[in-house]
Amino acid sequence: MSANSCPMCETTEVLEHPERFECVTCGHEWERAAAPAAARVVKDAHGTVLADGDQVILLKALPLKGSSLVLKGGTKSKPIRLVEGDHEISCKMDGITVGLKACFVRKA
C-alpha cells in the first residue's frame, strides 16, 4: 500500500489536502505522515558536537543579565543539558544555573 492509497478500500483515487488525505471512493480521511524531524546538532565554538552530559569551558567572561555577577573565562561547567531555544545549553557554573549559547563555550 502506497502513501497515496486509501487504507480502508485501497483505491488510489485520493484527494490531497494540506494536512490530510481523503478517499474519493469511500470518503475515508487520514492524516499526512509528518516527516521525521531532523536530529538537532549543537556545536561548540570550535565545531565539536556537544551532547547531554558533556562538560564545557567558557571561552570569555560573560556578564549575567539582571545581575552584577560575571562568569569568568575558563570556568568549567557541571554536565550540560541541551535545550530548545536561542540558548542551546543549560548547565550549572559556580553554583548558578545558566543558559548559554554554544558559540561561547568549548568542550572540556
Order of alpha helices (4+ residues) and beta strands (2+ residues): beta-beta-beta-beta-beta-beta-beta-beta-beta-beta-beta-beta
